[in-house]
Amino acid sequence: MRENKCLVQGYRGCYHEMAMHQIFDKSSFVAVACDSFQRLAEGLMEDEAPVAVMAIENSIAGSILQNYRILRENKLQIIGETYLRIKHQLMALPGQSLDELTEVVSHPMALNQCLDFLQAHPGMERKEYSDTALAAMDISSNHRLGSAAIASSLAAELYGLDILAKDIESDENNYTRFFILQKRQSREQSLQPYDKASIYLRLKHEPGSLLVVLECVRDLHLNLSKLQSFPVLGAPGEYYFFLDLEFERSDKYNEFIKTITPKVLACEELGIYQRANLND
């Protein structure tokens, strides 16, 4: 079967790759690793792969603000989303035991999300790494005895490591939302049907400008599931707003765009797609 490529941020075995497997058929899609979100965007624009998966927010850590800028500046199109339950595993070389471990390495966010477990095992020194999967790869390739990584179960499988402690995250309600992206195309080529939209608005720098938008959302019975502000570079005191809108009828959303466009300085649709649920 022909393999399709999907760009992911991180190294093989990262949570982005697990999100890719959740979205696409694992047997027909292969992950193309990118060492940064900007590199992922460049790869998509340069046709290195037809689609990409990008994390946009975490239920514990919050929004990844830089990625909203990357989306807009590179004119990427959101064609879908998924929520991945983040489960952290403690892994080490085969034959190692918890008592033999002297250090644990991982991305700082993963370390912070496993503080309860780590505080219960004070004999392991914590060391930060740029990527969870890269930490697992390093232990495997360099045969680092006494070292453990916090990473995904996929990383343990890929790099031949034993999982010594499963699901060690402190909060089980740990989800990351990922966007499915492609190069910007016309709306007619977007996934159908759709019941969610992500848009950018630049509002007039005057009292009540945001209220005008919110009243329009209310009047058309749309659900505003996210509202994020960003300063406009070179224009102190002015802001862009990123909105996620959910709706049962697409005509109501289309009416919102038609109504609000003349009332704002700029209105840009980043994507229309089917919303995902945490249990998908």
N, C-alpha and C positions, 0 to 999 in steps of 0.2 A: 504494500500500500504506500502511495506517495505521502511523504511527510511534509506537513505545512510548518512554517516557522512562526514563532511568536517571541517577540522581544520581552525580556523580563529584567528588572533591576536586581542585581545580585549575582551570585554564583550558583552553579548547579546544586540543587537541594535546598534552595532558599524558599521562603514562604511565597514569594511571587510565583515560583514554579508550581507550588502546590495549588495556588489559586488558578493557574492556567489549567491544571489537570481537572479542577472542579468545573471549569467553564467548557473546555473542549475535550474531545475524545483523546484520551491519553495515548492510544496506539497510533494516532495520525498526526499529532502535533509534537514538535520538538522545541525546547526552550533555547533561545539565543541570549546568552548572558551579557548584561551591560553593567559597567562599574559605577554608573551614576544615572540619575533620572534624566539629566540633560543629554547624556549619551544615548539613552533610550529614545528620546524624542528625535535626535538627529538620525538615528538608525531608521526610524519609521519614515522620516521625510526623505531619506536616501534610498528607500525601497529595499532595505535589507530584510524586511519581513512585512507581510501585509497587515499584521495586527500586533498590538502590544498590550501588556497588562501593567498597570501602574497603581500603586497604593495611593489613596487620597486622604484617608483618615483612620484613626484607631480609636476604639471605644474608651481606652484608658489615656493614651497620650494626646488625643485630639487631632486636629487637622494638620496635614503636611503642607504648610502654606506655600512653599516654593513651587509645589507641583501645580497649583492653580495658575501661577505666572507662566510656568513652562507650557501648560496646555494652551493658554491664550497666545503667547508670543510665537509659538511654533505652529499655530493654526491646526491643532489636532482635534479630531472629532470623537466624541464619546458615543459609542454604539451599544453599550451595555455596562452592567455592573454585577459584582458578586460580593458576598460577605464570607470571609474565611474565619472560622474559629481557630484562634492561635493557641496551639498546644506546644509547650516547650518541653524538650526531653534533655536529660543529662546523659551524655554519651562519652565513652572512652575506648581505648584499644581493647580488643578481646582479652579476657583473663584478668583485667583490672577489677578492683573492688573499691567501694566507696572509701574504705579506710586507708587506701593507698594514695588517694588523690591529694595533691598539695596545691593545685590551682584550678580555677575554672575560667574559661575564656569565652567571650561572646560579645555581640553588639551591646552597647551600654543600655539600650532600651530593653533588650531581653534580660539583662542582668537585673535591671530595676523591677521588671515584672515578675521576678522570681525571688524577691528579697526574703520572704518568709522561709523558703527552703534554704537559702544561703545562710541566713542568720542561725538556722538550726544546725548548720555544718560549718562552724567558724574555722576549721582547719584548712579550708580551701581559700587561697588568696584569689581575689577577683581581678581579672585583667580584661581591659576593653579591647575589642577587635572591630574592624570596620564592617564585618558581615558575619552573620551567624553561620552560614554554610561554609564560608572561607575558614572560620575557626575550626570546624570539623575536618575540613580538607587538610589543614595544616597539621593537626594531630595525627591524622592517618598517614600522610605522605612523609612526615618527618619522624614517625614512630615515637611520639612524645609520651613516654611513660610518666605517670603521675599527673597528667593533665586531662581535664575534661572540658567538653564544649557544651554549651546550651544551644540547641538548634532543633530543626524539625526531624520527624521520624524519617522523612525522605532523605535527609542528609546522612543519617545513620546508615540507611540502606545503601546509598551510593558509595559511601566511603568505608564501608566494612567495619563500623564501630558498634559496640554493644551499648544498648540503652540500660543504664544503671538505675535510673529513677524516671518514671513516666509522669507526664502532665504536672510539672512542678511549678507552673505559674500560680501566682498568689490569688488571682481573680479568675474564676472560670468564665465570667462574662467578658472575655477578651476577644474582640472581633476586629478585623481590619476590613475596611471597604476598599475594593479595587475597581478601577475603571477599565473597561475594554476599549482600546483606542484604534483609530485608523487615521490616515491622512484625510484632511478636510475634503468632503465632497458635497454635492448638492443634497438638499433635504430629501428629494425623491429617491435617493440611493441609500438612505438610512434604513436601519432595521424597522420593520413594521410587524405588528402594531406597536404602539407606544403609549405609555401612561405616566411618563416622567420626563422632565426636561431640566437641563442645566444651562443657565444663561448668565451673562455678564451685563450689568447695567452701570453706566456712568451717570450720576445724577447731577442736577443743577445745584450749585453751591448757594442754596437759599433755604430758609426755614420751611419745614413741611414737605421737602422733596421726597423723602423716604416714605412718609405717611401716604402720599399719593399712590405709590406703588402698592403699599400694604392694603389700602382701601380697595384697590382694583383686584388684588388677590382675594380679598374677602367677598367682594360683590359677585365674583365669578365662581365662588365656591371651590377654589383651588386650595391645596394643602401646601403650605410653605414648610418644607422639611429641613431646609438649611438656609442660613443667611450669614454670609461671611464678608467682612469689609477689608479693603486694601487701599492704602494711600496711593494717589496718583503721582507718579514721579514728576518732579518739576512744578507741581501745583500744590503747595502746602495748604492743608485744610480741605482738600477735595479727595473724594474716595470713589473707587469702584466697589460694586457689590456683586458677589456671586450668590445666585439663588438656585436651589433645587425645588422644583414645583412638581407636585403629584396631582393627578386628576383622573376622573373616571371617563370624561368625554374630551377627546382631543380638540373638538371645536371650541370648547371653553378656553383651552390653552391658546389656540390660534387667535381667539378674540382678545385675550390678554395681550398678546404681542402686538396686535393691530392697535389696541387702545393705548398701550403704554409707550410705544415707540415715539410718537410726537411729543411726549411729555418728559422725555429724558434726553441727555446729550448723546448717549450711545446705547444701543441694545444689540447684543451679540449672542447668538445661540451656539452653545458649545456641543449640544447633542440632544437628541430625543431618542428614548429607548424604553425598554420594559424594566420596571423597578424589580429589584431582588428583595427577598426576605431573609432574615437571619437564619432561618431554618432550611433555606434552599440547598 
